[in-house]
Amino acid sequence: MTTPSTGPIACRACDLHEVCRLGGLIALGDRNGTHRTGALRTLRAGTRLYRAGEPAHSLFAVRQGMLKTVEVGTDGEERIITVNTPGDVLGTEAFGRRMYSHDVVALQPVVCCELPLSLLSEQYSRVRELAAALINLLSRASAPRAALARGSIRERVAGLLLELARRFEQRGLDGRRFSLGMTRQEIASLLDTRIETVSRMIQKLHRERAIEITGQQVTLLSLKPTG
């Protein structure tokens, strides 16, 4: 059975919203869902949004579902850099380079708003506030994520769950009960540990009633989000 996607979020909860609003480029309106400018991209789980080295032509705002940003080594093995949740904007390296830096892969069924850079360039010279909005967007996109691969394994797993909860709540989604989106192997890659270690700790937290987990669905019990 397909794991339900996380979201969708309201446009106003997305990091790209102010850029879209100022430039008149909102892809999906909050009121009636009309499709104006740009496009909606849907991805099946396991599908790549883009690959490292491809020409960078668009920004992508995650509206629904989760993705992973990965590096592929010379041996073909993937290393997960970060997990992307609703409201995140992908492809911001397009402003400094002409190609994408990493592979981005859907963990679940995903819906993204696609904003071609050509549309931004048309608006940029006419909308002064757009420059400030783009600077804010790049600032948020470059902010460091929580250091999830540090500390004890309990701290790493708990930190990942709390970080996801915080990010979902920030976007107006349920931060107490959500789809984890990742396999145990993907979690181990993100936390720089072994799959067996991750599985044992998740089950330990479940037995302690810190969390309740069934398949991909996790509910935080005594493990509370902060901030």
Protein Blocks (a to p, Z undefined) as FASTA:
>chain_A
ZZddeddddfklpfklmmmmmnopafbdfklopafehcdddddehiafbdehiacfbdcd
dfbdcdddddddfkopacdfbdcdehiaghklmmmmcbdfbdcddfbdcddddddfklmm
mmmmmmmklmmmmmmmmmmmmpccddfkgcjfklmmmmmmmmmmmmmmmnopafkbcceh
iafklmmmmnopafklmmmmmmmmmmnomaccehjbccdfklcceZZ
